[in-house]
């Protein structure tokens, strides 16, 4: 029995010695990692990983919302934004950036309360396309939370029509009357380059539409201030 106990004691000492050696090696590795700018590399990897996972989180959010799991959809959004300060985050909500009927798009009135719970500084929503233009009523019913900015779409990203600057200005003034002039950033319904290799709006027209957006914003600013 004494020999077995002695053997176990030696085994424990060796294990403890191995742990201490491993800890020293790990500590040195961490110090070398920091000295060599590894934290910057780690941050870059983490940032890249976030964007790699983001499309998957968007899919989960969409799927959850489609099956009536609004709370789960909100949790997926919070998971994606965990650790980011709200004033550095803008949340864009899209109903599909293609020129289709969009007959079954979820109404703004249904989803606004859930979107307002997102920990973001600004909320970008479609309002310029024919299926969404009437949805300003939802903004009257559901008031924008304090500390949140609205980025209403005043340019349609699916159409090759170039909006008139006066129309853009009218839309901006309308949203300013609903959420406050200091809480409006004029935007586009969605992006102009959503799908690689697929052009919905000609690039020359894109610049015309953006020029109309800028001129309309200038006109609206003169009216509001």
C-alpha angles and dihedrals in degrees: 000000000000092000091051091049091049090050092052092048091052090047091052092048091051091048092050091047089050091051092051091050090048091050091052091049091049092048092050090048091052091049092049089047091054095042092051093053093259093149089064090050091047090051090051091050091048091048091049091047091052092054091045090055095039096084089052091051090048089053092050091048092050092046092049092049092047091057094046096259097132093156091055090048090054091049091053090052091050090048091055093048099041111138096012119117110245094231089062095052130081119187117209118197118199135181094205124303100237134101100254138123095273087194095149099045113140111256119253089232090063100051104032095085090054093045091052089061092061113110095238135122097223137024122209116203137175114251107141103070121086093254095055106034094096093052094092085095088072089060090055091051097042111042119215110256119247113269095025125110125210121225102191119191107244094166123060111232094195101055132074090213111112110226116230113247090234090057090049090050092049091052093049092049090049093054091044089057089054103043104015128272093258090056099057128094111177112232147161124267091244141327127305094219104046097133123047112235093008120102117193097167120035112246093237090054091047090061091047090052092048090049089053088050092053094046092046090051091052091051092048091049090055090052096045099043 
